[in-house]
Amino acid sequence: MSSGTTSLTPDTPPIGAALSRLEATVRERLDSGTAASSYVASLAAKGPAKIAQKLGEEAVETVIAALAEDRAALAGEATDLVFHLTVLLAERGLGWDAIAAELDRRDGVSGHAEKAARQS
């Protein structure tokens, strides 16, 4: 349950700006990075299954950090999760704009209704 507190300050940049910068860096490294000089390029060279595996590992680490109630570890693991999701999305030709569009489409729709619509 949320305590209602966050670590945001008035100087905290909007998440959209951070995701845009991250996506631009990931795309640049996918387009022109080498496996020797870029973690993104080296991961992409191993294929989408390896990227997805790494994403899954980061998801598990995020869950572990959440259950440990360590907010700093959770923020760090969530950052790793978002990073690897960004790599997978970019490698598959998607970006955060597609995710934002889907979030907008789902806005105001009950979670139960949205899930039922996907199952039909």
Chimera marker file (.cmm) of the C-alpha trace (Angstrom):
<marker_set name="trace">
<marker id="1" x="0.000" y="0.000" z="0.000" r="1" g="1" b="0" radius="0.5"/>
<marker id="2" x="1.259" y="3.455" z="-0.836" r="1" g="1" b="0" radius="0.5"/>
<marker id="3" x="2.368" y="5.705" z="1.961" r="1" g="1" b="0" radius="0.5"/>
<marker id="4" x="1.380" y="8.683" z="-0.144" r="1" g="1" b="0" radius="0.5"/>
<marker id="5" x="4.946" y="9.948" z="-0.276" r="1" g="1" b="0" radius="0.5"/>
<marker id="6" x="7.283" y="10.223" z="-3.214" r="1" g="1" b="0" radius="0.5"/>
<marker id="7" x="10.843" y="11.288" z="-3.721" r="1" g="1" b="0" radius="0.5"/>
<marker id="8" x="9.898" y="13.908" z="-6.305" r="1" g="1" b="0" radius="0.5"/>
<marker id="9" x="11.078" y="17.447" z="-5.848" r="1" g="1" b="0" radius="0.5"/>
<marker id="10" x="10.168" y="20.573" z="-7.803" r="1" g="1" b="0" radius="0.5"/>
<marker id="11" x="13.386" y="19.975" z="-9.772" r="1" g="1" b="0" radius="0.5"/>
<marker id="12" x="12.454" y="16.418" z="-10.785" r="1" g="1" b="0" radius="0.5"/>
<marker id="13" x="12.118" y="16.336" z="-14.575" r="1" g="1" b="0" radius="0.5"/>
<marker id="14" x="8.938" y="14.926" z="-16.118" r="1" g="1" b="0" radius="0.5"/>
<marker id="15" x="9.129" y="11.197" z="-16.799" r="1" g="1" b="0" radius="0.5"/>
<marker id="16" x="8.298" y="11.790" z="-20.458" r="1" g="1" b="0" radius="0.5"/>
<marker id="17" x="11.458" y="13.822" z="-20.949" r="1" g="1" b="0" radius="0.5"/>
<marker id="18" x="13.581" y="11.137" z="-19.298" r="1" g="1" b="0" radius="0.5"/>
<marker id="19" x="11.985" y="8.387" z="-21.383" r="1" g="1" b="0" radius="0.5"/>
<marker id="20" x="12.488" y="10.411" z="-24.569" r="1" g="1" b="0" radius="0.5"/>
<marker id="21" x="16.186" y="10.883" z="-23.806" r="1" g="1" b="0" radius="0.5"/>
<marker id="22" x="16.577" y="7.209" z="-22.941" r="1" g="1" b="0" radius="0.5"/>
<marker id="23" x="14.794" y="6.107" z="-26.110" r="1" g="1" b="0" radius="0.5"/>
<marker id="24" x="16.933" y="8.410" z="-28.270" r="1" g="1" b="0" radius="0.5"/>
<marker id="25" x="20.121" y="7.020" z="-26.725" r="1" g="1" b="0" radius="0.5"/>
<marker id="26" x="18.962" y="3.418" z="-27.150" r="1" g="1" b="0" radius="0.5"/>
<marker id="27" x="17.996" y="3.999" z="-30.799" r="1" g="1" b="0" radius="0.5"/>
<marker id="28" x="21.326" y="5.687" z="-31.499" r="1" g="1" b="0" radius="0.5"/>
<marker id="29" x="23.203" y="2.726" z="-30.036" r="1" g="1" b="0" radius="0.5"/>
<marker id="30" x="21.037" y="0.235" z="-31.925" r="1" g="1" b="0" radius="0.5"/>
<marker id="31" x="21.672" y="2.117" z="-35.165" r="1" g="1" b="0" radius="0.5"/>
<marker id="32" x="25.364" y="2.875" z="-34.856" r="1" g="1" b="0" radius="0.5"/>
<marker id="33" x="26.791" y="1.244" z="-31.765" r="1" g="1" b="0" radius="0.5"/>
<marker id="34" x="29.157" y="-1.686" z="-31.828" r="1" g="1" b="0" radius="0.5"/>
<marker id="35" x="28.981" y="-4.677" z="-29.549" r="1" g="1" b="0" radius="0.5"/>
<marker id="36" x="32.449" y="-3.795" z="-28.284" r="1" g="1" b="0" radius="0.5"/>
<marker id="37" x="31.526" y="-0.240" z="-27.307" r="1" g="1" b="0" radius="0.5"/>
<marker id="38" x="27.817" y="-0.404" z="-26.427" r="1" g="1" b="0" radius="0.5"/>
<marker id="39" x="25.895" y="-2.591" z="-23.999" r="1" g="1" b="0" radius="0.5"/>
<marker id="40" x="22.711" y="-1.927" z="-26.012" r="1" g="1" b="0" radius="0.5"/>
<marker id="41" x="24.361" y="-3.020" z="-29.263" r="1" g="1" b="0" radius="0.5"/>
<marker id="42" x="25.897" y="-6.104" z="-27.639" r="1" g="1" b="0" radius="0.5"/>
<marker id="43" x="22.538" y="-7.103" z="-26.161" r="1" g="1" b="0" radius="0.5"/>
<marker id="44" x="20.727" y="-6.513" z="-29.460" r="1" g="1" b="0" radius="0.5"/>
<marker id="45" x="23.317" y="-8.618" z="-31.300" r="1" g="1" b="0" radius="0.5"/>
<marker id="46" x="22.176" y="-11.575" z="-29.191" r="1" g="1" b="0" radius="0.5"/>
<marker id="47" x="18.620" y="-11.190" z="-30.492" r="1" g="1" b="0" radius="0.5"/>
<marker id="48" x="15.183" y="-10.407" z="-29.117" r="1" g="1" b="0" radius="0.5"/>
<marker id="49" x="14.998" y="-13.574" z="-27.012" r="1" g="1" b="0" radius="0.5"/>
<marker id="50" x="18.082" y="-12.508" z="-25.040" r="1" g="1" b="0" radius="0.5"/>
<marker id="51" x="16.699" y="-8.988" z="-24.595" r="1" g="1" b="0" radius="0.5"/>
<marker id="52" x="13.395" y="-10.462" z="-23.383" r="1" g="1" b="0" radius="0.5"/>
<marker id="53" x="15.259" y="-12.785" z="-21.010" r="1" g="1" b="0" radius="0.5"/>
<marker id="54" x="17.154" y="-9.835" z="-19.553" r="1" g="1" b="0" radius="0.5"/>
<marker id="55" x="13.877" y="-7.910" z="-19.193" r="1" g="1" b="0" radius="0.5"/>
<marker id="56" x="12.414" y="-10.855" z="-17.280" r="1" g="1" b="0" radius="0.5"/>
<marker id="57" x="15.435" y="-10.979" z="-14.977" r="1" g="1" b="0" radius="0.5"/>
<marker id="58" x="15.060" y="-7.274" z="-14.253" r="1" g="1" b="0" radius="0.5"/>
<marker id="59" x="11.336" y="-7.740" z="-13.568" r="1" g="1" b="0" radius="0.5"/>
<marker id="60" x="12.118" y="-10.410" z="-10.976" r="1" g="1" b="0" radius="0.5"/>
<marker id="61" x="14.761" y="-8.188" z="-9.374" r="1" g="1" b="0" radius="0.5"/>
<marker id="62" x="12.210" y="-5.357" z="-9.241" r="1" g="1" b="0" radius="0.5"/>
<marker id="63" x="9.706" y="-7.596" z="-7.462" r="1" g="1" b="0" radius="0.5"/>
<marker id="64" x="12.355" y="-8.733" z="-4.974" r="1" g="1" b="0" radius="0.5"/>
<marker id="65" x="13.297" y="-5.123" z="-4.220" r="1" g="1" b="0" radius="0.5"/>
<marker id="66" x="9.630" y="-4.223" z="-3.741" r="1" g="1" b="0" radius="0.5"/>
<marker id="67" x="9.088" y="-7.076" z="-1.309" r="1" g="1" b="0" radius="0.5"/>
<marker id="68" x="12.224" y="-6.114" z="0.607" r="1" g="1" b="0" radius="0.5"/>
<marker id="69" x="10.664" y="-2.687" z="1.146" r="1" g="1" b="0" radius="0.5"/>
<marker id="70" x="13.896" y="-1.017" z="0.065" r="1" g="1" b="0" radius="0.5"/>
<marker id="71" x="12.781" y="2.097" z="-1.798" r="1" g="1" b="0" radius="0.5"/>
<marker id="72" x="16.244" y="2.942" z="-3.140" r="1" g="1" b="0" radius="0.5"/>
<marker id="73" x="16.749" y="-0.604" z="-4.440" r="1" g="1" b="0" radius="0.5"/>
<marker id="74" x="13.255" y="-0.577" z="-5.914" r="1" g="1" b="0" radius="0.5"/>
<marker id="75" x="13.934" y="2.685" z="-7.752" r="1" g="1" b="0" radius="0.5"/>
<marker id="76" x="17.205" y="1.279" z="-9.087" r="1" g="1" b="0" radius="0.5"/>
<marker id="77" x="15.681" y="-2.004" z="-10.224" r="1" g="1" b="0" radius="0.5"/>
<marker id="78" x="12.674" y="-0.228" z="-11.747" r="1" g="1" b="0" radius="0.5"/>
<marker id="79" x="15.119" y="1.936" z="-13.693" r="1" g="1" b="0" radius="0.5"/>
<marker id="80" x="16.892" y="-1.186" z="-14.978" r="1" g="1" b="0" radius="0.5"/>
<marker id="81" x="13.496" y="-2.641" z="-15.912" r="1" g="1" b="0" radius="0.5"/>
<marker id="82" x="12.475" y="0.477" z="-17.850" r="1" g="1" b="0" radius="0.5"/>
<marker id="83" x="15.872" y="0.558" z="-19.569" r="1" g="1" b="0" radius="0.5"/>
<marker id="84" x="15.609" y="-3.041" z="-20.768" r="1" g="1" b="0" radius="0.5"/>
<marker id="85" x="11.966" y="-2.551" z="-21.790" r="1" g="1" b="0" radius="0.5"/>
<marker id="86" x="13.075" y="0.449" z="-23.848" r="1" g="1" b="0" radius="0.5"/>
<marker id="87" x="15.714" y="-1.691" z="-25.565" r="1" g="1" b="0" radius="0.5"/>
<marker id="88" x="13.174" y="-4.423" z="-26.345" r="1" g="1" b="0" radius="0.5"/>
<marker id="89" x="10.589" y="-1.954" z="-27.629" r="1" g="1" b="0" radius="0.5"/>
<marker id="90" x="13.133" y="-0.209" z="-29.855" r="1" g="1" b="0" radius="0.5"/>
<marker id="91" x="14.495" y="-3.498" z="-31.186" r="1" g="1" b="0" radius="0.5"/>
<marker id="92" x="10.936" y="-4.487" z="-32.106" r="1" g="1" b="0" radius="0.5"/>
<marker id="93" x="10.293" y="-1.146" z="-33.820" r="1" g="1" b="0" radius="0.5"/>
<marker id="94" x="8.176" y="0.403" z="-31.069" r="1" g="1" b="0" radius="0.5"/>
<marker id="95" x="8.758" y="3.434" z="-28.915" r="1" g="1" b="0" radius="0.5"/>
<marker id="96" x="7.310" y="5.105" z="-25.870" r="1" g="1" b="0" radius="0.5"/>
<marker id="97" x="4.907" y="6.992" z="-28.169" r="1" g="1" b="0" radius="0.5"/>
<marker id="98" x="3.129" y="3.691" z="-28.880" r="1" g="1" b="0" radius="0.5"/>
<marker id="99" x="2.919" y="2.955" z="-25.166" r="1" g="1" b="0" radius="0.5"/>
<marker id="100" x="1.608" y="6.467" z="-24.442" r="1" g="1" b="0" radius="0.5"/>
<marker id="101" x="-1.048" y="6.025" z="-27.148" r="1" g="1" b="0" radius="0.5"/>
<marker id="102" x="-2.171" y="2.733" z="-25.621" r="1" g="1" b="0" radius="0.5"/>
<marker id="103" x="-2.277" y="4.272" z="-22.143" r="1" g="1" b="0" radius="0.5"/>
<marker id="104" x="-4.394" y="7.111" z="-23.526" r="1" g="1" b="0" radius="0.5"/>
<marker id="105" x="-6.710" y="4.589" z="-25.204" r="1" g="1" b="0" radius="0.5"/>
<marker id="106" x="-7.179" y="2.771" z="-21.899" r="1" g="1" b="0" radius="0.5"/>
<marker id="107" x="-7.609" y="5.913" z="-19.801" r="1" g="1" b="0" radius="0.5"/>
<marker id="108" x="-10.940" y="5.903" z="-18.017" r="1" g="1" b="0" radius="0.5"/>
<marker id="109" x="-11.642" y="2.265" z="-18.897" r="1" g="1" b="0" radius="0.5"/>
<marker id="110" x="-12.163" y="-0.137" z="-16.025" r="1" g="1" b="0" radius="0.5"/>
<marker id="111" x="-9.343" y="-2.657" z="-15.700" r="1" g="1" b="0" radius="0.5"/>
<marker id="112" x="-11.913" y="-5.449" z="-15.666" r="1" g="1" b="0" radius="0.5"/>
<marker id="113" x="-13.577" y="-4.127" z="-18.826" r="1" g="1" b="0" radius="0.5"/>
<marker id="114" x="-10.250" y="-3.667" z="-20.599" r="1" g="1" b="0" radius="0.5"/>
<marker id="115" x="-9.153" y="-7.206" z="-19.751" r="1" g="1" b="0" radius="0.5"/>
<marker id="116" x="-12.496" y="-8.658" z="-20.875" r="1" g="1" b="0" radius="0.5"/>
<marker id="117" x="-12.208" y="-6.808" z="-24.196" r="1" g="1" b="0" radius="0.5"/>
<marker id="118" x="-8.774" y="-8.369" z="-24.824" r="1" g="1" b="0" radius="0.5"/>
<marker id="119" x="-10.115" y="-11.871" z="-24.137" r="1" g="1" b="0" radius="0.5"/>
<marker id="120" x="-12.934" y="-11.692" z="-26.681" r="1" g="1" b="0" radius="0.5"/>
<link id1="1" id2="2" r="1" g="1" b="0" radius="0.2"/>
<link id1="2" id2="3" r="1" g="1" b="0" radius="0.2"/>
<link id1="3" id2="4" r="1" g="1" b="0" radius="0.2"/>
<link id1="4" id2="5" r="1" g="1" b="0" radius="0.2"/>
<link id1="5" id2="6" r="1" g="1" b="0" radius="0.2"/>
<link id1="6" id2="7" r="1" g="1" b="0" radius="0.2"/>
<link id1="7" id2="8" r="1" g="1" b="0" radius="0.2"/>
<link id1="8" id2="9" r="1" g="1" b="0" radius="0.2"/>
<link id1="9" id2="10" r="1" g="1" b="0" radius="0.2"/>
<link id1="10" id2="11" r="1" g="1" b="0" radius="0.2"/>
<link id1="11" id2="12" r="1" g="1" b="0" radius="0.2"/>
<link id1="12" id2="13" r="1" g="1" b="0" radius="0.2"/>
<link id1="13" id2="14" r="1" g="1" b="0" radius="0.2"/>
<link id1="14" id2="15" r="1" g="1" b="0" radius="0.2"/>
<link id1="15" id2="16" r="1" g="1" b="0" radius="0.2"/>
<link id1="16" id2="17" r="1" g="1" b="0" radius="0.2"/>
<link id1="17" id2="18" r="1" g="1" b="0" radius="0.2"/>
<link id1="18" id2="19" r="1" g="1" b="0" radius="0.2"/>
<link id1="19" id2="20" r="1" g="1" b="0" radius="0.2"/>
<link id1="20" id2="21" r="1" g="1" b="0" radius="0.2"/>
<link id1="21" id2="22" r="1" g="1" b="0" radius="0.2"/>
<link id1="22" id2="23" r="1" g="1" b="0" radius="0.2"/>
<link id1="23" id2="24" r="1" g="1" b="0" radius="0.2"/>
<link id1="24" id2="25" r="1" g="1" b="0" radius="0.2"/>
<link id1="25" id2="26" r="1" g="1" b="0" radius="0.2"/>
<link id1="26" id2="27" r="1" g="1" b="0" radius="0.2"/>
<link id1="27" id2="28" r="1" g="1" b="0" radius="0.2"/>
<link id1="28" id2="29" r="1" g="1" b="0" radius="0.2"/>
<link id1="29" id2="30" r="1" g="1" b="0" radius="0.2"/>
<link id1="30" id2="31" r="1" g="1" b="0" radius="0.2"/>
<link id1="31" id2="32" r="1" g="1" b="0" radius="0.2"/>
<link id1="32" id2="33" r="1" g="1" b="0" radius="0.2"/>
<link id1="33" id2="34" r="1" g="1" b="0" radius="0.2"/>
<link id1="34" id2="35" r="1" g="1" b="0" radius="0.2"/>
<link id1="35" id2="36" r="1" g="1" b="0" radius="0.2"/>
<link id1="36" id2="37" r="1" g="1" b="0" radius="0.2"/>
<link id1="37" id2="38" r="1" g="1" b="0" radius="0.2"/>
<link id1="38" id2="39" r="1" g="1" b="0" radius="0.2"/>
<link id1="39" id2="40" r="1" g="1" b="0" radius="0.2"/>
<link id1="40" id2="41" r="1" g="1" b="0" radius="0.2"/>
<link id1="41" id2="42" r="1" g="1" b="0" radius="0.2"/>
<link id1="42" id2="43" r="1" g="1" b="0" radius="0.2"/>
<link id1="43" id2="44" r="1" g="1" b="0" radius="0.2"/>
<link id1="44" id2="45" r="1" g="1" b="0" radius="0.2"/>
<link id1="45" id2="46" r="1" g="1" b="0" radius="0.2"/>
<link id1="46" id2="47" r="1" g="1" b="0" radius="0.2"/>
<link id1="47" id2="48" r="1" g="1" b="0" radius="0.2"/>
<link id1="48" id2="49" r="1" g="1" b="0" radius="0.2"/>
<link id1="49" id2="50" r="1" g="1" b="0" radius="0.2"/>
<link id1="50" id2="51" r="1" g="1" b="0" radius="0.2"/>
<link id1="51" id2="52" r="1" g="1" b="0" radius="0.2"/>
<link id1="52" id2="53" r="1" g="1" b="0" radius="0.2"/>
<link id1="53" id2="54" r="1" g="1" b="0" radius="0.2"/>
<link id1="54" id2="55" r="1" g="1" b="0" radius="0.2"/>
<link id1="55" id2="56" r="1" g="1" b="0" radius="0.2"/>
<link id1="56" id2="57" r="1" g="1" b="0" radius="0.2"/>
<link id1="57" id2="58" r="1" g="1" b="0" radius="0.2"/>
<link id1="58" id2="59" r="1" g="1" b="0" radius="0.2"/>
<link id1="59" id2="60" r="1" g="1" b="0" radius="0.2"/>
<link id1="60" id2="61" r="1" g="1" b="0" radius="0.2"/>
<link id1="61" id2="62" r="1" g="1" b="0" radius="0.2"/>
<link id1="62" id2="63" r="1" g="1" b="0" radius="0.2"/>
<link id1="63" id2="64" r="1" g="1" b="0" radius="0.2"/>
<link id1="64" id2="65" r="1" g="1" b="0" radius="0.2"/>
<link id1="65" id2="66" r="1" g="1" b="0" radius="0.2"/>
<link id1="66" id2="67" r="1" g="1" b="0" radius="0.2"/>
<link id1="67" id2="68" r="1" g="1" b="0" radius="0.2"/>
<link id1="68" id2="69" r="1" g="1" b="0" radius="0.2"/>
<link id1="69" id2="70" r="1" g="1" b="0" radius="0.2"/>
<link id1="70" id2="71" r="1" g="1" b="0" radius="0.2"/>
<link id1="71" id2="72" r="1" g="1" b="0" radius="0.2"/>
<link id1="72" id2="73" r="1" g="1" b="0" radius="0.2"/>
<link id1="73" id2="74" r="1" g="1" b="0" radius="0.2"/>
<link id1="74" id2="75" r="1" g="1" b="0" radius="0.2"/>
<link id1="75" id2="76" r="1" g="1" b="0" radius="0.2"/>
<link id1="76" id2="77" r="1" g="1" b="0" radius="0.2"/>
<link id1="77" id2="78" r="1" g="1" b="0" radius="0.2"/>
<link id1="78" id2="79" r="1" g="1" b="0" radius="0.2"/>
<link id1="79" id2="80" r="1" g="1" b="0" radius="0.2"/>
<link id1="80" id2="81" r="1" g="1" b="0" radius="0.2"/>
<link id1="81" id2="82" r="1" g="1" b="0" radius="0.2"/>
<link id1="82" id2="83" r="1" g="1" b="0" radius="0.2"/>
<link id1="83" id2="84" r="1" g="1" b="0" radius="0.2"/>
<link id1="84" id2="85" r="1" g="1" b="0" radius="0.2"/>
<link id1="85" id2="86" r="1" g="1" b="0" radius="0.2"/>
<link id1="86" id2="87" r="1" g="1" b="0" radius="0.2"/>
<link id1="87" id2="88" r="1" g="1" b="0" radius="0.2"/>
<link id1="88" id2="89" r="1" g="1" b="0" radius="0.2"/>
<link id1="89" id2="90" r="1" g="1" b="0" radius="0.2"/>
<link id1="90" id2="91" r="1" g="1" b="0" radius="0.2"/>
<link id1="91" id2="92" r="1" g="1" b="0" radius="0.2"/>
<link id1="92" id2="93" r="1" g="1" b="0" radius="0.2"/>
<link id1="93" id2="94" r="1" g="1" b="0" radius="0.2"/>
<link id1="94" id2="95" r="1" g="1" b="0" radius="0.2"/>
<link id1="95" id2="96" r="1" g="1" b="0" radius="0.2"/>
<link id1="96" id2="97" r="1" g="1" b="0" radius="0.2"/>
<link id1="97" id2="98" r="1" g="1" b="0" radius="0.2"/>
<link id1="98" id2="99" r="1" g="1" b="0" radius="0.2"/>
<link id1="99" id2="100" r="1" g="1" b="0" radius="0.2"/>
<link id1="100" id2="101" r="1" g="1" b="0" radius="0.2"/>
<link id1="101" id2="102" r="1" g="1" b="0" radius="0.2"/>
<link id1="102" id2="103" r="1" g="1" b="0" radius="0.2"/>
<link id1="103" id2="104" r="1" g="1" b="0" radius="0.2"/>
<link id1="104" id2="105" r="1" g="1" b="0" radius="0.2"/>
<link id1="105" id2="106" r="1" g="1" b="0" radius="0.2"/>
<link id1="106" id2="107" r="1" g="1" b="0" radius="0.2"/>
<link id1="107" id2="108" r="1" g="1" b="0" radius="0.2"/>
<link id1="108" id2="109" r="1" g="1" b="0" radius="0.2"/>
<link id1="109" id2="110" r="1" g="1" b="0" radius="0.2"/>
<link id1="110" id2="111" r="1" g="1" b="0" radius="0.2"/>
<link id1="111" id2="112" r="1" g="1" b="0" radius="0.2"/>
<link id1="112" id2="113" r="1" g="1" b="0" radius="0.2"/>
<link id1="113" id2="114" r="1" g="1" b="0" radius="0.2"/>
<link id1="114" id2="115" r="1" g="1" b="0" radius="0.2"/>
<link id1="115" id2="116" r="1" g="1" b="0" radius="0.2"/>
<link id1="116" id2="117" r="1" g="1" b="0" radius="0.2"/>
<link id1="117" id2="118" r="1" g="1" b="0" radius="0.2"/>
<link id1="118" id2="119" r="1" g="1" b="0" radius="0.2"/>
<link id1="119" id2="120" r="1" g="1" b="0" radius="0.2"/>
</marker_set>
